[in-house]
Structure formats: C-alpha cells, structure tokens
Amino acid sequence: MVLGRRLPQSSYYDQKNRPSASLYRARQPYLVKNAITGLCIFAFVAGVYTFTIRAVGQDDFSDVTVPDAPVKPAQAPHMSTVKGA
C-alpha cells in the first residue's frame, strides 16, 4: 500500500461537504411521506397540549374553604430534661 495515495470514498457529499445531486435523488421518494408524517406528529402533540391546557383550566376551586388568617401553631410546654446545678 502506498502511503501517499488516498482511496476513493463513495459518498453523497462532495469535497466541500455539500450534498450532491445523487443525494437529492435518493431522498426525493421520501420527501412527501416524511413531511406528512412530521405534520401528523406535530398535530398530535399540539392536540395533546391543547387538551391538557383546557382540562386544567376548567378546575374549579370554589368548594375549597380558605381560612381568613393563618392559624398559629399551638405552643408546646417548655420541658427541659437538663437539671440546673
């Protein structure tokens, strides 16, 4: 094997890493199907998000009683187990 020679590499990209015409031809049959699939996934996600926001927005908290002022916790009697000397 000669070290100075480079083996040809089959690729859909040229030397400047730009897609070639053969790559566009290879992707063309899938373009419409992929676009429709992407739109369906987007519509499903948007529908779930909209449904969730509307379902949560309908919560009614009128049956929950809210106290007027916060209740102070009861004071526990001061009990110390340490005896003074």
Secondary structure, DSSP 4 states (H G I P E B T S, - for coil): --TT-------SB-TTSPBPHHHHHHHHHHHHHHHHHHHHHHHHHHHHHHHHHHHHHT---TTS---SSPPPPPPPP----PPP-
